């Protein structure tokens, strides 16, 4: 019974972390007003978080690999709760900036351990389903956590918005404390054995495919409002409605792709970039047409959600002997992909125009498909040669 309740609690923790990480985007104007700084300066609160996650993820996961898993989860989620309290109460931008760096360090550790814990709590045949349920916290965070944070800041105060984040993380802390049994590391995998997976060419092909998948997703999604405003001619209220609808259908898509992965990881991973290319072509064709674009946004949201679970499953396939380190690689390189995609999308936007933005996504989806194909080809070659070691 406890294990059934624990997976939703882990999803709640993920929701709290995503709300803390991404919710800041919707409150940047209020933050800049509060501290008397420009919005671009306040924007560093977003950029520094993603950068720290990308750079530190594998290292912090390695350093904590010998510590009781329950302790790691509790400390990580407590850091997020405390950080939100600091955001709500501080009058110093420098202090707030520091408390964006601190939780970013433990962000990938929580994800890595939470995903691995979810898998350990269920029979092997239910592992994909468990991961999908934990990842629901990400999609619900985008669908409701981020808009709700923005709403609270706009209608009550920016401090209230951050208190909401603190409460969510505190509830997850209590849930983990009560429901998760002590989980000491019975047989610690050495640092060398964990890092050793990076000696496999196949792992690097998988890392590249994960990076390109996220670049494909966020090169266009990062400029969602710009595209709908400039190309489709939607008003601000319609764009807000589309953002909410996008997030809601992501929840549905998360479970659709989870079910597909349960049937075949390889086929689902191969299909994903192809689906994304098709979606982007449709978005390009129907972009100027209001009604058609409204429907396209819903389809886009369903497909977009799949990038999270298919990338984690693909990375997990190559890191079964070091699952938490593999999860940390997934977190780090997915964040790198987000940064790469956003930067490239910005270049397309500036030099080619808003409507051409989708071709940045098509480019990265094609690169992801190429890396996935190369990884599968490498596996086939080793299998035909009778290799019995991971590649």
N, C-alpha and C positions, 0 to 999 in steps of 0.2 A: 504493500500500500504506500509506504513512504517513498519508494522508488518512482511510483507513478506520479506522486505529487512533486517530487524533486525536479523532474524534467521541466514542468511549467515554471518552477521557481528559478531554475537556471535560465529559462527563456525570459523571465522577468528581469533577471540581472543583465542579460544582454540588451533588453529593451531600455533599461536605465542607463547603460553605458552608451548606447547609440543616441539616446535622447541628450545625454551630456555632450557627446562628441559633435553631433550634427545640429542640435537645437540652437546652438550659438549663432548659426547662420541666420535664423529668423529674427534674432534680437540684436543684430549688430548696430542698427540705428540707435536703439535705446542705450546700448553699451557706450557708443561713441558720445552720446549726449551726457551720460552719467559721468564719464571721465574727462569730457571736454577735449576729445581727440577726433581726428578725421575717421571716416568710415574705413578708408584704406588702411589706416594704422590699426583700427580695431580688427580688421580682417586677418591680421597676423595671428589672432587667437584661433582661427580656423587652420591656417597653414602650418603653424608650429606643431599642432596636435598630430596632423597627418604625417609630417616629416619625422617626428620623434617615434611614432609607431613604426614607420617603415625602417628606420635605422636601428632601433633598439630591440625590436621584437624577438628575433632569434636568440640574442644574447641574454635577455632577461629570462626567457624560457629555459635556457640552459642552466643559468645560475640558480634557478629555483627548482630544478628537476629532482633534487633530493629531499625537498621539504614536503611535509604532510600536505596532501592535495586539498584537504578541507581548510587548512590554515592559509594556503595560497589564495584560495577563492575568497575567504573571509577578509583577508588583508586587502586584496585588490578591490573588492566592492566597497569596503569601508573607505578606502582612499577616494573613490568616486563620490560617496556620500559627503565626506568632509569637504571635498573640493567644491561641491555645489553650495555648501554652507558658506564657504569663503567667498564664492562669486556673489552670493546674496548680500553679504555683510561688508565686504571690503570697500574702501574708498580710494584704493591705490591700484592703478592699472598694472604697475609692476608686480604687485602681489598676485593679481588675477592671472597675469601672464605666466608667472611661476607655477601657479596651480592649474594651468593648462598642460605644462610640461610633465608635472608629477604623475597625474593619472594616465597620461599617454604612455608612460613607461610601463605601467602595469596592465594597460588595455589588452595587449596581445597575450599576456600571461593568463588573464581571466578567460579569454576566448579559447585559447589552446587547452587549458585544463577543463573548462566547462564542456567542450565538445568531446574530449577524451573521456570525461566522467560519464557523460550521457551514454556513450557507446558501452562503457563497462557496466552500466546499470541494467542493460537489456540483453536478451539472447542475441547471438550473432546475426540471425536473420532479421532482427528488428533494428539493427544499428543505423541503417539509412533513415528509417522513420524517426528515430530518436534525434539524430542530427538535424533533420528537417524541422522538428518541433522546436529545438533550441534556436535554429535560425529564424523561426517565426518571430522571435523577439526583435530581429533586425528589421524585418518588413513592417511589423506593427510599430516599431520606433519611427520609421520613415512615414508611415501612414498617419499615425496619431500623435506620437511623442513630439515630433518637430513642429507640426502645426499647433498643437496645444501649448507648447512653450511660447510660440509666437503670440498666440491669442492671450495668454496670461500676461505677457509683457505689455501688450498693446492696451488691454482693458483693465488690468490691475496695476502691476508694476513689474519691472525687470527682476527685482528681488523675489517676488512671488513666483515668477517663472523658474528661478533657480531653486527655490525651496521645494517646488514640485519634483525637480530632479533629485534632490536630496532625499525626499520621502520615498520615492520609488526605489532608490538604491538601498535605503535603510530597510525597507520591507524585504528586499531580496537577501540582505544580510541576515535578517532574522530567520527567513525561510531556510537558508543554507545551514545556519547554526543549529536549527532544530531538526531538520530532516536528513542532512547528510551525515552519515557515520564517519568517524575518524578514518582517514585514508592515508596511513603512512606508506612510504614507498618501500615495498617489500624487497624488490630487486631493482636497484637503481641501474639504469643504462648509463654507461660511462659517457663523459663528454665526447670522447673520441668516437665511440660507436654512433652517437647521435649525429655529430658533424660528419661522420663518415658517409652518410647517405648522399652528401654533396659531391662525393667522388664518382657517382653514377651519372653518366651522360643523360640517361632517361629522366632523372630528377630535374636537371637543368632545362630540358625540353618542356617538362611539365610546368616548371616555374615560369618559363617564357610564355607558355600558353595561358596561364593564370593572369600574368601581367597584361597580356594583350586582350584577354576577355574583359578585364575591368577597364582598360583603356577604351575599348569599343563601347562599353556601357556608358562611361562618364564623359567621353568626348562630346556626346550629344546631350545626355541628360543634364549635364552641368549647365547647359544653356537653354534648358526647357522653357523658361519664361520668355527669354529673348526670341526663341523660334516661334512660339505661339503668338506672341505679340506682333512681331515684325512680318512673319510669313502668313499666318492665319488671320491676323487682325483681331485677336481676342482682347477683350478688356481685362483690367486687373482682376475684377471679380470672377470672370470666367477662368482666367489662368489659375487663380486660387482654387476654384472648384475642380479644375483638371488635375492640379497637384494632389488634392485629396483623393479624387477618383483613382489616380495613378497608384497611390499608396494602398488604397483598399484592394484593388485587383491584384496588387503584388502579393498580398496575403494568400489569395486564391492560387496564384501562380506558383508560390512557394511549395504548396502541397501537391500541385499537379506535377511539377518537376521532381519532387521527392518520390512520388509514386512511379514515375518513369524511370528514375534511377534505381528503384527497387527491382525493376524488371531487367534493365540492362544499363550499366554505367557507361560502357563504351559507346553504345548507340546514342544515348542521350547526350553525352559530351560532344560527339561528332555533330549531332543535329543542331546543337545550340547556336554556334556561329552562323550556320546556314540560315536558321530561323531569323537571327538578328539581321543578317544581310537583307533578307526578304522584307522584314519590318521596316528597315531604313529606306529601301526602295519605295515601299508603299507611302511612307511619311513624306518622301520627296515628291511623289506624284500627286498626293492629295493635300499637301501642305496648304495651298491657297484656298481650299474649300472647307468652310466652317464645319458643316455637319459630318462630312467624311473624316475630317481630322479628329473630331470628337470621338468617333468610333476607333480610329487608328490609335489614339492615345490609350484607350482601354486595352487593346491588343498589345501595344508596346509595353504597358505595365506588367501584363502577365508574363511576357517573354523576359523582360528585364529582371524580374525576380529570380529567374532560373540561374542567372550568372553566379549568384552566391553559393547555392547548394551544389551546382555541377562543378564549380572550381574547387570547392572544399573536398568533394568526393574524388575528384581527379588527383588532387594533391595527396589525399589520404591513401590512395591506391599505391602510390610510390613511397610511402613512408610508414608502412604498417609496423616496422620494427622500431620506429621512433615517432609515435603518433603525435605527441605534444610538440616536439620540435618541428614536425611536418606542418602542424596547424599554425605554429608561429611563422613559418615561412609563407604559408598561405596569407596570413594577416598582413605581413610586411610587404609582400610583393603585390597583393591586391591594392594596398594603399599607394604603392609606387605606380601601379597601373592607373589609379584614379588621378594622381598628379600628372602623369604623362598624357593621359587622355584630355584632362582639362586644359593643359598647356597647348596641345596640338589643336584641340577644338577652338581655342582662342585665336590661333594663327589662321585657321580656315575662316573663322568669323571675320577677322580683320582684313584679310587679303582677298578672299573669294566671295564674301557676302553670307548673310545668315542662312539662306536656303541651301547653300552648298555644304553646310555644316555636317549633314548626314554622311557625306563621303569620307569624312575622317573616321566615323564609326565603321563604315564598310571596310576601309583600309585595315583597321585594327582587327576586325572580325575575320578578315581573310588571313591576316598574319597568325591569329590564334588557330584557325583551322589548319594552316600549314604546320604549325608546331605540334598540334594534336596528331596530324597524319605522320609526321616524322617520328613521334614517340611510338606510335603503333607499329610503324615499319621497323624501328629498332627492336621492339619486343619480338616481332615475328622472326627477324633475322637470328636473334639469340636463341629463340625456341627451335628453329630449324637446325641450328648448330648444336643443339643439345645442351645449352647452358643451363645450369641449375642455380645460378645466383641472380639476384635482382640486377636490373640494368638501369 
